[in-house]
Amino acid sequence: MSELALDALHHETRRFPPPEDLAREANATAETYAAAETDRLGFWEEQARALSWEAPWSQVLDWQRPFSKWFVGGRLNACVNAVDRHVENGAGEKVAFHWIGDGERERRDVTYADLQREVCKAANALTSLNVKAGDRVTIYMPMIPETVVTMLACARIGAPHNVVFCGFSSDSLRGRILDSDSRVVVTTDGQFRRGAPTPVKPAVDEALEACPDVRSVLVVRRTGDEVAWNDARDVWWHDVVDSASDQHEAAAFDAEHPLFMMYTSGTTAKPKGILHTTGGYLTHVSATHRLVFDLKPDRDIYWCAADIGWITGHSYIVYGPLINQATSLMYEGTPHPNDKARWWKLIQDHKVTILYTAPTTIRTLMKWGAEELEPYDLSSLRLLGSVGEPINPEAWMWYRDTVGGGRTPVVDTWWQTETGGIMITPLPGVTATKPGAAMTPFPGVSADVVDNDGKSVPDGGGGFLVLTEPWPGMLRGIWGDDERYKQTYWSRFEGVYFAGDGAKRDEDGDLWLLGRVDDVMNVSGHRISTTEVEHALVSHPSVAEAAVVGATDATTGQAIVAFVTPRGSVAEDESSGDEFVQSLRDHVAKQIGPIAKPRQVLVTPELPKTRSGKIMRRLLRDIAEHRELGDVTTLLDPTVTDAIRERMAGGSEKEE
Ligand code: WTA
């Protein structure tokens, strides 16, 4: 966050108490905080009791720092909790998802009973493909109901799923298939994006060229486009799932049975497989979903506008809402300039009451203007949530006033892939909110802000966010790499979890999140590592060296800016052209995925380095953000920065 923005936060004095009608009937009250304060583990046990267990736990928490086990000895089935028990309780005809296609006319309502039938069939089909409890299944699918069905079917048979965001390249997909050692992949022929069919399966085919252990690929027909077919390996969903029995007996698994893994970027080039297990994770996501969004299953239409390929989709489109028997909107598309009012139409037509999205989307909608939403009736909205990156006070106020008509509380929720569920957030019926602040830890969660030496900072101070006690949804490790788990999260400060975020504690003791303090960028709410992009760039045959920084961007939060030095063999006129820059951007998209494409690539004969040879990233960030340069005396060759600046001034910025 820029210093200017930080300064604005210091002066933010607006307060918004909860609306009285919401507070009166709220799922969470001041008592909720008090209960957790008095008995933290008892509070979590209470939340766990909202699930259906086949066998009770004998111990709430077994904490062998930094490894935790929750609800030790308990047994349950995630899918039974998300689906079957609602059907048994007579809610089978209740809609779980109003699914809305990318195209104008496509829609499908999926009830809990539909889900149960589909999931049972898919579970039988996966079993017929020889998938057993403990086997990992990689899912590379767009936002369609079959994606949810596949995840739940995996959970039902105890096979941890590994969902890879469909926008990732075949290279990224391959890395995740190999690291998770998946033998089965589920995908689609293609997907619809902005009204047009685009292929999906070719990326799987390409990835599998180097994954000899994958024996089956289950393919959902989505676009109907022609796809290459490998008879020995590929099977159509409509052949094996549709014909499978819709009866399936679900076995219970240990509370610590792995439920899924989700790869996320860290500070090194290799993404980490974050591992989540069953009992604690489900407890955490269902409790936060019920209390933070004040979910009333009989009244609310809930819309989390994330993609299932990210943790937000796992926790707050799939597991949290289904466990709470919510009726959700699930939308295949994303906001786009050719149809600026689509979102508002969806909210009006479906009478959405709770909306959960990312600041980058809010800023985009804000840029398109209030006139886009004025023709629509958004009065059904009663609660708005934000996640993924710091939300600036202007966007927060616009969300509350213009989208929510000034009636709706805004809950700014801080959490991570690693935390599994929401950790720092207002509670809508209790907290008087401040524009831009995530406010306080969720009941039962313990957080602190510490200085460089790990000492708690006083009110009014800033530093690093840490989590000081284990929580049920916490990651159980990094897949196959305990050492890296300890190193990454538990070594920076003695005995506490280091989140990688900067934070400020204001005079009232409330928390403001300030963004990453490591080499992880946050672009449109997506985590991307600078090292990963640098690796992609230097794998281009014409690149000698690359440095990547995240620069503040008014819409996407941060934008990727790359500084690249070409190899000596590349002619000056070749490397100075737009074509070269475009080929580098395309190369990154091919290596990682379009989300990692740098907004800007600066080609420079040299990178600024210290005398000891370290690239001066802070300086590059200053250049990328057009700031006055501070002290450059440690720089090896100070004229380098002038040369880069000149190019920067002449360069063009790309947006897509
Ligand atoms: C950032 C997404 C400020 C933060 C759920 C964190 C936020 C990273 C917020 C995790 C928020 C998430 N305010 N920053 N409300 N929510 N972040 O793993 O930097 O994709 O470390 O999980 O997003 O990103 P991830």
Residues whose N, C-alpha, C, O or C-beta is under 5 A from the ligand:
A	BS01	WTA	S386 V387 G388 E389 P390 I391 D412 T413 W414 W415 Q416 T417 E418 A499 D501 L513 G515 R516 G525 R527
